[in-house]
Amino acid sequence: MLEKDFIPKPYTNLVENGSFIWSSPSNIALVKYWGKKAQQIPENPSISFTLDNCKTTTKLSFTKRESDNNFSFEVFLDDEKKDDFKPKIETFFRRIEVYLPFLKDYHFKIETSNTFPHSSGIASSASGMSALALCLMSIEKELISSYGTSNTMEESHFIQKASFLARLGSGSACRSLEGDLVVWGKHDDIKGSSDLFGIKYPYEVHANFKNYQDTILLVDKGEKQVSSTIGHNLMHGHPFAQERFKQANNNLTDLVDILKDGDLNKFVALVESEALTLHAMMMTSMPYFILMKPNTLEIINKIWGYRKRSGSKVCFTLDAGANVHVLYPENEATKVLEFIKNELVAYCQNGQYICDIIGLGANKL
């Protein structure tokens, strides 16, 4: 698929008004992407677990209006008007207008809510932009259906284009539409992979990874000190960037075998290395920055100590923030949760954590 393949034929009719509701999950990358080219193209491929409980629900209401040169929309988070969200959404609309030419024909009311703290390193932009993209695709599907019964939209195209659009709002959003493993970025060893959209991981996955658990320890629920967009841009001219991109490609190759064979020791080593490398890139950029907090490091050391004395396959990963994702197989859930409650919750802000499992993706409501 090329970008031009997502440009629709002219619409013959415009629906007067309506609304759609979608719920879309967050995701946590196992092999990270950090650094991007123009048009939200990743410098290296990535693969993520799709989460189940951490999600964004968005209702998009639309009313036909006289077209002009401006987009018309309002945004609400938890029923509170959020004008500070508008610049990012307007940028998103500008990027996708060629692929959704109806955007200036309607006034939109965007009502959204999260099951987790906004802007705290749980990829709220990923779930938020993917939910919005799905709502917009539902409008286009209705417009296309007005052509007649011979012009119905295939479900595969619906999801693929939604992923393509979501990427233009937030890169990792293209990994939040389906589950339970999603690949984004062209990789020679993964059939169908693309820089333009995410795809469901197409190969065999060992039973060891079924119903994998993710407990998110909320170390810091505040706004991140540095946005992901700024962080990605700092990879331009980064002294270690090219080696990092090669490393990510190699790690994804290795992960294909790990997922097939179910080798949890290799999984632990690769996932933790990827997490620490992500933050190493932040700490060695110019300007440099640190998103981990002292309690992040305390938790990591506690996990290492528990694993050494118990033989557990528990491990951690990090997103671009201070919070810690504790990953572990389903058969260890009882023991690891006891460890989390006894030894790790004390390092969480207000003792808060979220238990999640690897999920199946977005849902229309």
C-alpha positions in Angstrom: 0.0 0.0 0.0 1.1 3.6 -0.8 -0.2 6.8 0.6 -2.2 7.5 -2.5 -4.2 4.3 -2.0 -5.8 5.9 1.1 -7.2 8.8 -0.9 -10.9 8.1 -1.5 -13.1 8.8 -4.5 -15.2 11.9 -4.3 -18.2 11.5 -2.0 -21.6 11.7 -3.7 -23.5 12.6 -0.6 -22.8 14.0 2.8 -24.7 12.7 5.8 -26.4 15.5 7.7 -25.3 14.5 11.3 -24.6 11.6 13.6 -22.2 10.2 16.1 -19.9 7.2 16.7 -18.3 5.9 19.8 -15.1 3.8 19.8 -12.9 2.5 22.7 -9.3 2.0 21.9 -6.5 0.6 24.1 -3.1 1.8 24.9 -0.1 -0.4 24.1 3.4 -1.0 25.5 6.3 -1.5 23.1 8.6 -4.4 23.6 11.0 -3.3 20.9 10.9 0.5 21.0 10.8 3.1 18.3 12.6 6.3 19.1 13.2 8.7 16.3 11.1 9.4 13.2 11.3 10.9 9.8 8.9 13.3 8.1 5.2 12.3 8.1 5.5 10.2 11.2 7.7 7.5 9.5 9.6 5.5 12.1 13.4 5.3 12.0 13.1 1.6 13.1 10.4 -1.0 13.4 8.7 -1.7 16.7 6.4 -4.3 18.3 4.0 -3.9 21.1 1.6 -5.7 23.4 -1.9 -4.3 23.1 -3.4 -3.6 26.6 -6.9 -4.4 27.7 -7.9 -2.2 30.7 -5.9 1.0 29.8 -8.0 2.5 27.1 -9.6 5.7 25.8 -13.3 6.0 24.9 -14.2 8.7 22.4 -17.6 9.9 21.1 -17.4 11.9 17.9 -20.6 13.8 17.1 -20.8 15.6 13.7 -23.1 18.1 12.1 -23.0 19.3 8.5 -22.1 22.9 7.9 -21.1 25.2 5.1 -17.5 24.5 4.2 -14.8 27.1 4.7 -11.1 27.1 5.0 -11.0 26.2 8.7 -11.7 23.1 10.7 -14.5 23.4 13.2 -14.4 21.3 16.4 -14.5 21.3 20.2 -12.8 18.9 22.6 -13.9 17.6 26.0 -12.0 15.4 28.4 -14.1 13.9 31.1 -16.8 16.4 30.3 -14.4 19.3 30.7 -13.7 21.5 27.7 -10.0 21.2 26.7 -9.0 24.0 24.3 -5.3 23.2 25.0 -5.9 19.9 23.1 -7.0 21.7 20.0 -3.6 22.6 18.4 -2.6 18.9 18.3 -6.0 17.8 16.8 -5.8 20.6 14.3 -2.4 19.5 13.2 -3.8 16.0 12.9 -6.7 17.2 10.8 -4.3 19.1 8.5 -2.2 16.0 8.0 -5.2 13.7 7.2 -7.4 16.1 5.2 -6.3 14.7 1.9 -7.3 11.2 3.0 -10.6 12.4 4.6 -11.8 15.3 2.4 -15.0 15.7 4.4 -13.3 17.2 7.5 -14.2 20.8 6.7 -17.8 19.9 5.9 -18.7 19.2 9.5 -18.5 20.6 13.0 -17.2 18.0 15.4 -17.7 17.5 19.1 -15.0 15.2 20.5 -15.8 13.8 23.9 -13.1 11.6 25.4 -12.2 9.9 28.6 -9.3 7.6 29.8 -9.3 4.8 32.3 -5.8 5.9 33.3 -4.0 9.3 34.0 -3.4 11.5 31.0 0.2 12.4 30.0 1.8 10.1 32.5 3.7 7.7 30.2 0.8 5.2 29.5 0.6 6.3 25.9 -2.7 8.3 26.2 -2.0 9.9 22.8 -1.8 6.4 21.2 -5.2 5.3 22.5 -6.7 8.7 22.1 -5.6 9.2 18.5 -6.5 5.7 17.5 -10.0 6.0 19.0 -10.5 9.3 17.1 -9.2 7.8 13.8 -11.7 4.9 14.2 -14.6 7.4 14.7 -13.5 9.3 11.6 -13.3 6.1 9.6 -16.9 5.2 10.7 -18.0 8.5 9.2 -16.2 7.7 5.9 -17.7 4.2 5.9 -21.2 5.8 6.1 -20.4 8.3 3.4 -19.1 5.5 1.1 -22.1 3.4 1.8 -24.2 6.2 0.3 -22.7 5.4 -3.0 -24.8 2.2 -3.1 -24.5 -1.4 -1.9 -21.6 -2.1 -4.3 -19.4 0.4 -2.5 -19.2 -1.1 1.0 -15.9 -0.8 2.8 -14.0 -4.0 3.6 -13.2 -4.4 7.3 -9.6 -5.0 6.5 -9.4 -1.7 4.7 -11.2 0.1 7.5 -8.7 -1.1 10.1 -5.7 -0.5 7.9 -6.7 3.0 7.0 -7.6 3.8 10.6 -4.1 2.7 11.6 -2.6 4.8 8.8 -4.5 7.9 10.0 -3.8 7.3 13.6 -0.1 7.2 12.9 -0.4 10.8 11.6 -1.7 11.9 14.9 0.7 9.9 17.1 3.1 7.4 15.8 2.4 4.6 18.3 -1.3 5.1 17.9 -1.1 2.9 14.8 -0.3 0.0 17.1 -3.5 0.5 19.2 -6.2 -0.9 16.9 -5.8 -4.6 17.0 -4.2 -7.1 19.4 -2.6 -8.8 20.9 0.8 -8.1 19.3 1.2 -5.4 16.7 4.2 -4.5 14.5 4.8 -1.1 13.0 7.6 -0.4 10.7 9.1 -2.2 7.7 11.1 -5.3 8.7 12.5 -7.8 6.3 11.6 -10.8 8.5 7.9 -9.8 9.1 5.6 -10.3 6.1 3.3 -7.4 5.5 5.0 -5.0 7.8 4.9 -1.3 6.8 6.1 2.1 7.8 2.6 3.4 7.0 0.5 1.4 9.5 0.6 -1.3 12.1 -0.2 -4.9 11.4 -1.2 -7.8 13.7 1.9 -9.9 14.3 1.5 -12.7 11.7 3.5 -15.6 13.1 3.3 -18.3 15.7 3.3 -17.2 19.4 4.1 -19.7 22.1 1.5 -20.5 24.8 3.9 -19.0 27.4 2.8 -15.6 26.1 -1.0 -16.2 26.3 -2.8 -13.9 28.6 0.5 -12.2 29.5 0.1 -9.8 32.5 1.1 -6.2 32.8 0.9 -4.3 36.1 1.6 -0.6 35.6 3.1 1.1 38.6 2.2 4.7 38.7 5.4 6.3 39.9 4.5 9.8 38.7 1.1 10.7 37.4 2.1 14.3 36.4 2.8 15.8 33.0 6.0 14.5 31.4 8.9 17.0 31.5 9.7 16.5 27.8 7.1 15.5 25.2 7.6 12.4 23.1 7.6 14.6 20.0 10.6 16.7 21.3 12.3 13.5 22.3 11.9 11.9 18.9 13.3 15.0 17.2 16.4 14.8 19.4 17.4 11.6 17.6 18.3 13.7 14.6 22.1 14.0 14.8 22.2 11.9 18.0 25.7 10.3 18.2 24.3 6.8 18.8 21.2 7.0 16.6 22.3 4.8 13.7 23.6 2.0 16.0 20.3 2.2 17.9 18.2 1.7 14.8 20.3 -1.3 13.8 19.9 -2.7 17.3 16.2 -2.4 17.2 16.0 -4.2 13.9 18.2 -7.0 15.2 16.2 -7.3 18.4 13.0 -7.6 16.5 14.6 -10.5 14.4 15.5 -12.2 17.7 12.1 -11.6 19.2 10.4 -13.5 16.3 12.3 -16.7 17.5 11.6 -15.9 21.2 7.9 -15.6 20.6 7.9 -18.8 18.7 10.0 -20.9 21.1 8.6 -19.4 24.3 12.0 -18.7 25.8 11.1 -16.4 28.7 14.7 -15.9 29.8 15.6 -14.4 26.5 12.4 -12.4 26.5 13.2 -10.9 29.8 16.7 -9.9 28.7 15.6 -8.4 25.4 12.6 -6.5 26.8 14.6 -4.9 29.8 17.5 -4.0 27.5 15.1 -2.3 25.1 13.6 -0.3 27.9 16.9 0.9 29.3 18.3 1.7 25.8 15.2 3.9 25.2 16.1 5.9 28.3 19.8 5.8 27.5 19.0 7.6 24.2 17.2 10.3 26.2 20.1 10.7 28.6 22.6 11.0 25.8 20.8 13.4 23.5 21.5 17.1 23.3 19.8 18.6 25.3 19.7 15.5 27.5 16.9 14.6 29.9 15.9 12.0 32.4 12.3 10.8 32.7 12.9 8.1 35.2 12.4 9.1 38.9 14.3 7.7 41.9 11.4 5.4 42.6 11.6 4.0 39.1 15.1 2.8 39.9 14.0 1.5 43.3 11.4 -0.6 41.6 13.8 -1.9 38.9 16.3 -3.0 41.6 13.5 -4.7 43.6 12.4 -6.6 40.5 15.9 -7.8 39.8 16.3 -8.9 43.4 13.0 -10.8 43.4 13.8 -12.5 40.2 17.3 -13.6 41.4 16.0 -15.1 44.6 12.8 -16.7 43.3 13.6 -17.7 39.7 10.6 -15.8 38.5 10.3 -14.7 34.9 8.9 -11.3 35.9 10.5 -8.3 34.1 10.0 -4.6 33.5 9.7 -2.3 30.6 9.3 1.5 30.4 7.6 3.9 28.1 8.7 7.5 27.7 8.0 8.3 31.3 8.6 7.3 34.9 6.0 4.6 35.3 7.1 0.9 35.3 5.3 -1.8 33.4 5.8 -5.1 35.3 5.4 -8.0 32.8 5.0 -11.6 33.8 3.4 -14.8 32.5 -0.1 -15.8 33.6 1.0 -18.8 35.7 3.0 -16.4 38.0 0.1 -13.9 38.5 -0.7 -14.8 42.1 2.9 -14.7 43.3 4.0 -11.7 41.4 1.0 -9.7 42.5 1.8 -10.5 46.1 5.3 -9.3 45.5 4.0 -6.1 43.9 1.7 -5.4 46.8 4.3 -6.2 49.5 7.4 -4.6 47.9 6.6 -2.3 45.0 3.4 -0.4 45.7 5.2 1.7 48.4 7.1 3.3 45.5 4.0 4.3 43.6 2.4 7.7 43.8 -0.4 7.4 46.3 0.1 3.6 46.1 -1.6 3.4 42.8 -1.1 0.7 40.1 -3.2 -0.8 37.3 -3.5 -4.5 36.6 -3.8 -5.2 32.9 -3.6 -8.1 30.5 -2.8 -8.3 26.8 -6.0 -7.6 24.9 -7.6 -7.8 21.5 -7.8 -4.2 20.4 -10.4 -1.5 19.8 -14.2 -1.9 20.2 -17.1 0.0 18.6 -19.6 1.0 21.3 
